[in-house]
Amino acid sequence: MERLRAALAGLAVVVAVFGGTILVRTVSRFLRAVVWFAETAALFGLASLVGYLAYRVFWGVSDDPRAH
């Protein structure tokens, strides 16, 4: 009975270590994807802002109400 209990405890440790490794890998990949998406969205927003400002400069449109 002691040998069976020790074997089950050893198997539980193997499952915990292996499962923990898979869990850490999965969570880190998920966080990497979240950061990549946030970085991509921020870069798109910055590019859109710069493009809009370039459009306004090159088009020559002023926000000054006296110019209309």
C-alpha positions in Angstrom: 0.0 0.0 0.0 2.9 2.4 0.8 4.4 1.6 -2.6 1.2 2.4 -4.4 0.7 5.6 -2.5 4.3 6.7 -3.3 3.8 5.8 -7.0 0.7 7.9 -7.1 2.4 10.8 -5.3 5.3 10.6 -7.8 2.8 10.5 -10.7 1.1 13.6 -9.2 4.4 15.4 -9.1 5.1 14.6 -12.7 1.7 15.8 -13.8 2.0 19.0 -11.7 5.5 19.8 -13.1 4.5 19.0 -16.7 1.2 20.7 -16.4 2.8 23.7 -14.8 5.3 24.0 -17.6 2.5 23.9 -20.2 0.4 26.4 -18.2 3.4 28.8 -18.0 4.1 28.5 -21.7 0.4 29.0 -22.6 0.0 32.1 -20.4 3.3 33.6 -21.7 2.2 33.1 -25.3 -1.2 34.6 -24.6 0.4 37.7 -22.9 2.8 38.0 -25.9 -0.1 38.0 -28.3 -1.9 40.6 -26.2 1.1 42.9 -26.1 1.7 42.4 -29.9 -2.0 43.3 -30.6 -1.8 46.4 -28.3 1.5 47.5 -30.0 0.0 47.0 -33.5 -3.2 49.0 -32.6 -1.1 51.8 -31.1 1.2 51.9 -34.1 -1.9 52.0 -36.4 -3.3 54.9 -34.3 -0.1 56.8 -34.5 0.2 56.3 -38.2 -3.4 57.4 -38.7 -2.7 60.6 -36.7 0.4 61.4 -38.6 -1.3 60.7 -41.9 -4.2 62.9 -40.9 -1.9 65.7 -39.9 0.1 65.3 -43.2 -3.2 65.5 -45.1 -4.2 68.7 -43.3 -0.8 70.3 -44.0 -0.6 69.3 -47.7 -4.2 70.1 -48.4 -3.7 73.5 -46.8 -6.8 73.5 -44.8 -6.8 75.8 -41.7 -8.9 75.5 -38.6 -8.9 79.3 -38.4 -12.6 80.4 -38.8 -11.5 83.7 -40.3 -10.0 81.9 -43.3 -13.4 80.5 -44.4 
